């Protein structure tokens, strides 16, 4: 059986792939209690340039063993370093 959370996350990830980050966030925020959504929520925020909002989601995802979240944190930190050098 296909659970509603999994369906929502897949739908949101499709929107992320299409560049519809705000729309993805709207879907994901409804399932924000589910650990499978944490990294995608972070991505939807990060891609809108909302790094400070994204970070806690990536940290939560990382605590749940999501390796993609670790890469996303690294990407944000690299962005911060780049901005600091400008």
C-alpha positions in Angstrom: 0.0 0.0 0.0 1.1 3.5 -0.8 1.1 5.7 2.3 0.0 9.3 2.1 3.4 10.6 3.4 5.4 8.8 0.8 3.0 10.0 -1.9 3.4 13.6 -0.7 7.1 13.4 -0.6 7.3 12.0 -4.1 5.0 14.7 -5.4 7.1 17.4 -3.7 10.3 16.0 -5.0 8.9 16.1 -8.5 8.1 19.8 -8.0 11.7 20.3 -6.7 13.0 18.7 -9.9 10.8 21.1 -11.9 12.1 24.1 -10.0 8.8 24.6 -8.1 10.4 25.0 -4.7 7.7 27.0 -3.0 5.0 24.6 -4.2 7.1 21.7 -2.9 7.4 23.3 0.5 3.7 23.8 0.7 3.2 20.0 0.2 6.0 19.0 2.5 5.1 21.2 5.4 1.9 19.1 5.8 4.0 16.0 6.5 6.8 17.8 8.4 6.5 15.5 11.4 7.8 12.6 9.2 11.5 12.1 9.2 11.4 11.1 5.5 10.4 14.7 4.7 13.1 16.5 6.6 15.8 16.6 3.8 13.3 17.5 1.1 11.9 20.4 3.2 15.5 21.6 3.6 16.1 21.4 -0.1 12.9 23.3 -0.9 14.0 26.1 1.4 17.7 26.1 0.3 16.7 26.4 -3.4 14.7 29.5 -2.4 17.8 30.9 -0.8 16.5 30.5 2.7 19.6 28.9 4.1 19.0 29.7 7.8 15.5 28.1 7.6 16.9 25.1 5.7 19.7 24.2 8.1 17.7 22.8 11.0 15.8 20.5 8.6 19.1 19.2 7.2 20.4 18.7 10.7 17.3 16.7 11.7 17.6 14.6 8.5 21.3 14.0 9.2 20.5 12.8 12.7 18.3 10.2 11.0 21.2 9.0 8.9 20.3 10.9 5.7 23.6 11.3 3.8 22.1 13.7 1.3 21.4 16.1 4.1 25.1 16.1 5.0 26.0 17.1 1.4 23.3 19.8 1.5 24.8 21.3 4.8 28.2 21.3 3.1 26.7 23.1 0.1 25.2 25.8 2.4 28.4 26.2 4.3 30.3 26.6 1.0 27.8 29.2 0.0 28.3 31.1 3.3 32.1 31.0 2.8 31.8 32.2 -0.7 29.6 35.2 0.4 32.1 35.9 3.2 34.9 36.3 0.7 33.0 38.7 -1.6 
